[in-house]
Amino acid sequence: LLTHLTQHPDVPLSDIGYSLASSRAVLGHRAVVVGGGRGELLRGVRALAEGRPDAGVVRGRAGDGGVVFVFPGQGSQWVGMAVELLGSSPVFAARMAECERALSGFVEWSLSDVLSDEVALGRVDVVQPVLWAVMVSLAEVWRSFGVVPAAVVGHSQGEIAAAVVAGALSLEDGARVVVLRSRAVLALSGKGGMASVQLPVGEVRGLVAVLDGRVEVAAVNGPSSVVVAGTPEALGEAIAEARGRGARARRVEVDYASHSVQVEGIRDELHAVLGGLEPVAAGVPFYSTVTGERLETAGLDAEYWYRNLRSTVRLEDTVTGLVESGHRVFVEISPHPVLTAAVQETAEVVGREVVVTGTLRRGEGGPERLLLSLGEAYVHGVPVDWAEWFAGGGARRVDLPTYAFQHHHYW
C-alpha cells in the first residue's frame, strides 16, 4: 500500500481511504491511520509498514462483546471544548442545536456562546448543563458512525446524559433535570468540597475524618480511586492523612460537597422542581451507579435524581457487573477522558481484558481526535460505518493492491 501511494500521487486520498474502508475484507488484525494531509498519512502508513508507533496510527485485534457508553460527571470540561466539532460535524452541530432549544426554556445564556467562556464554565449551574449537552451530542456522533451502545452507565450527573441517550428521558426532561438540579446545588456552594484519594475504599474509610463522619465517601470509581466529600477543614485533614500514608490525594475544583449529608438540605426543593418527570422504559440497558446494577428506567423520577446526588457513586461495582456479563469495550463519551483509568483498573482486578477509549481530549476537540477514538474502537472489533466520514465528499472506489498473503511452498 505504501508503494502504491508513493507511485500514484495523483489519486485523491479520499478515494484511497474510502476504498480501503468499503472494498476490503475486514480481518481480525486491523489498523487505522489518521492525518491532516498527505504527508501525515504517508508517515502513518510507513510507520505501520515498519512496525513503529505513530501518533496518527491505532492498531489492534478484533474481539467480541458489546459497547458500553460511559458518561462522566463534572470534571471533563475545558474552555473551547467541542467548538471545532460544531464547525466540522453536521451531526454534532444539529444535536447541540436541539439541546440548546431544550435548555432555552430554563436558562438565559446561549449554549454555543458559553463553550469558550471561562468565567461561565466556572459556575456549576452552567457547566453541568453544558457538559450534558456536549455528551448527548457526542453520543449522537458515535451513533452516526454506526456505533450503538449495548448498555449505558453514568457517573453522578453523567447519568442524566446516559438516561437521555438510552431513551429513558426525553431531551426536554433531561434538560430540566440537569438545569434545575445544578441550580439547586448553588445553595451548597461554599459549605464544602471534594477530594480525590488514590487508595482502596477500605483504607479511605479508615481515615480519621471519615471515621468521625465529617468526611464521607462520595464515589468509588475503581479499586484505588475514591472521591470523598465534606467540610473544607475536614477535607484538609483527610488529604494530609492520605498523603502521610504515601497516597496521592488532591482537592477537586468544586466548592460544594455532592454525595454527602449536605445534599439533604435541598431534597425538598429537588422534589418540587423535578416533579412531573415522565421517564419511560429505555431501549438501551441502563446500569445505575446509584444501585450498582441494571435499573428499570421508568423509575427515574424526582426521588431517583435526589438519590443520584446524595448517594455514593458506585462506579466500580457497576463496571464490575458489566465486565462480568461480557461487555468488553467501554467508550467514555466526554470532552476529556476522566474515568478510563478507573474502568481499566476495575477490569484488571476482575481478570478480564477490555478495551477502554475516550472521545475527545483537552486541547484536541476536532475531527482528528474523534477519528482516532473511532479507530481505537474499530480495531478492537466494534463495527464502524466509515462511509459516514466520506459521505458527501464525492469519494469513489479505486483499484488498490491486493493483500500480501503468506505463501507456504508445498515442498
ChimeraX attribute file (.defattr): number of C-alpha atoms within 10 A of each C-alpha:
attribute: neighborCount
match mode: 1-to-1
recipient: residues
	/A:1	16
	/A:2	16
	/A:3	9
	/A:4	12
	/A:5	19
	/A:6	10
	/A:7	10
	/A:8	9
	/A:9	10
	/A:10	8
	/A:11	12
	/A:12	14
	/A:13	15
	/A:14	16
	/A:15	18
	/A:16	18
	/A:17	21
	/A:18	22
	/A:19	18
	/A:20	17
	/A:21	18
	/A:22	14
	/A:23	12
	/A:24	12
	/A:25	9
	/A:26	14
	/A:27	10
	/A:28	13
	/A:29	13
	/A:30	17
	/A:31	17
	/A:32	21
	/A:33	22
	/A:34	24
	/A:35	18
	/A:36	10
	/A:37	9
	/A:38	13
	/A:39	9
	/A:40	16
	/A:41	19
	/A:42	18
	/A:43	18
	/A:44	24
	/A:45	22
	/A:46	16
	/A:47	18
	/A:48	20
	/A:49	11
	/A:50	9
	/A:51	9
	/A:52	11
	/A:53	12
	/A:54	16
	/A:55	12
	/A:56	21
	/A:57	21
	/A:58	23
	/A:59	18
	/A:60	17
	/A:61	13
	/A:62	17
	/A:63	16
	/A:64	12
	/A:65	16
	/A:66	18
	/A:67	22
	/A:68	26
	/A:69	26
	/A:70	31
	/A:71	29
	/A:72	28
	/A:73	21
	/A:74	19
	/A:75	17
	/A:76	17
	/A:77	23
	/A:78	20
	/A:79	17
	/A:80	19
	/A:81	24
	/A:82	30
	/A:83	16
	/A:84	13
	/A:85	19
	/A:86	19
	/A:87	12
	/A:88	13
	/A:89	14
	/A:90	12
	/A:91	18
	/A:92	23
	/A:93	21
	/A:94	14
	/A:95	20
	/A:96	23
	/A:97	17
	/A:98	16
	/A:99	23
	/A:100	20
	/A:101	16
	/A:102	19
	/A:103	25
	/A:104	15
	/A:105	12
	/A:106	14
	/A:107	17
	/A:108	8
	/A:109	13
	/A:110	13
	/A:111	21
	/A:112	17
	/A:113	11
	/A:114	17
	/A:115	22
	/A:116	16
	/A:117	13
	/A:118	13
	/A:119	10
	/A:120	16
	/A:121	20
	/A:122	15
	/A:123	14
	/A:124	22
	/A:125	20
	/A:126	21
	/A:127	22
	/A:128	24
	/A:129	30
	/A:130	26
	/A:131	28
	/A:132	28
	/A:133	25
	/A:134	26
	/A:135	27
	/A:136	27
	/A:137	26
	/A:138	26
	/A:139	26
	/A:140	21
	/A:141	20
	/A:142	23
	/A:143	15
	/A:144	17
	/A:145	16
	/A:146	16
	/A:147	20
	/A:148	19
	/A:149	21
	/A:150	17
	/A:151	21
	/A:152	25
	/A:153	31
	/A:154	26
	/A:155	24
	/A:156	28
	/A:157	23
	/A:158	24
	/A:159	27
	/A:160	31
	/A:161	33
	/A:162	31
	/A:163	29
	/A:164	20
	/A:165	25
	/A:166	23
	/A:167	19
	/A:168	26
	/A:169	26
	/A:170	18
	/A:171	21
	/A:172	18
	/A:173	21
	/A:174	27
	/A:175	28
	/A:176	22
	/A:177	23
	/A:178	27
	/A:179	23
	/A:180	18
	/A:181	26
	/A:182	20
	/A:183	17
	/A:184	19
	/A:185	20
	/A:186	15
	/A:187	14
	/A:188	17
	/A:189	14
	/A:190	13
	/A:191	13
	/A:192	21
	/A:193	26
	/A:194	28
	/A:195	24
	/A:196	18
	/A:197	23
	/A:198	20
	/A:199	21
	/A:200	15
	/A:201	20
	/A:202	11
	/A:203	12
	/A:204	24
	/A:205	17
	/A:206	12
	/A:207	16
	/A:208	15
	/A:209	22
	/A:210	20
	/A:211	12
	/A:212	10
	/A:213	14
	/A:214	18
	/A:215	29
	/A:216	25
	/A:217	22
	/A:218	25
	/A:219	24
	/A:220	22
	/A:221	26
	/A:222	26
	/A:223	20
	/A:224	19
	/A:225	23
	/A:226	24
	/A:227	25
	/A:228	29
	/A:229	29
	/A:230	29
	/A:231	21
	/A:232	21
	/A:233	13
	/A:234	19
	/A:235	24
	/A:236	18
	/A:237	16
	/A:238	26
	/A:239	22
	/A:240	16
	/A:241	17
	/A:242	21
	/A:243	15
	/A:244	11
	/A:245	11
	/A:246	11
	/A:247	15
	/A:248	15
	/A:249	21
	/A:250	19
	/A:251	18
	/A:252	16
	/A:253	12
	/A:254	18
	/A:255	18
	/A:256	25
	/A:257	28
	/A:258	27
	/A:259	26
	/A:260	25
	/A:261	16
	/A:262	20
	/A:263	20
	/A:264	16
	/A:265	13
	/A:266	18
	/A:267	18
	/A:268	11
	/A:269	15
	/A:270	22
	/A:271	17
	/A:272	11
	/A:273	15
	/A:274	19
	/A:275	13
	/A:276	11
	/A:277	17
	/A:278	14
	/A:279	20
	/A:280	17
	/A:281	17
	/A:282	18
	/A:283	13
	/A:284	18
	/A:285	21
	/A:286	26
	/A:287	26
	/A:288	27
	/A:289	28
	/A:290	24
	/A:291	17
	/A:292	19
	/A:293	19
	/A:294	17
	/A:295	17
	/A:296	16
	/A:297	23
	/A:298	13
	/A:299	15
	/A:300	20
	/A:301	19
	/A:302	21
	/A:303	15
	/A:304	15
	/A:305	24
	/A:306	21
	/A:307	18
	/A:308	23
	/A:309	22
	/A:310	22
	/A:311	22
	/A:312	22
	/A:313	27
	/A:314	21
	/A:315	28
	/A:316	24
	/A:317	20
	/A:318	23
	/A:319	29
	/A:320	21
	/A:321	18
	/A:322	23
	/A:323	23
	/A:324	13
	/A:325	10
	/A:326	13
	/A:327	22
	/A:328	21
	/A:329	25
	/A:330	27
	/A:331	26
	/A:332	28
	/A:333	28
	/A:334	31
	/A:335	26
	/A:336	22
	/A:337	23
	/A:338	18
	/A:339	24
	/A:340	19
	/A:341	15
	/A:342	21
	/A:343	26
	/A:344	20
	/A:345	17
	/A:346	25
	/A:347	25
	/A:348	15
	/A:349	11
	/A:350	14
	/A:351	11
	/A:352	15
	/A:353	13
	/A:354	19
	/A:355	19
	/A:356	24
	/A:357	23
	/A:358	25
	/A:359	24
	/A:360	27
	/A:361	21
	/A:362	15
	/A:363	14
	/A:364	17
	/A:365	21
	/A:366	19
	/A:367	19
	/A:368	15
	/A:369	19
	/A:370	21
	/A:371	20
	/A:372	23
	/A:373	21
	/A:374	25
	/A:375	25
	/A:376	25
	/A:377	26
	/A:378	23
	/A:379	23
	/A:380	24
	/A:381	24
	/A:382	21
	/A:383	16
	/A:384	20
	/A:385	18
	/A:386	20
	/A:387	16
	/A:388	12
	/A:389	16
	/A:390	16
	/A:391	10
	/A:392	8
	/A:393	9
	/A:394	9
	/A:395	17
	/A:396	14
	/A:397	15
	/A:398	14
	/A:399	11
	/A:400	14
	/A:401	10
	/A:402	8
	/A:403	9
	/A:404	7
	/A:405	6
	/A:406	5
	/A:407	6
	/A:408	6
	/A:409	4
	/A:410	4
	/A:411	3
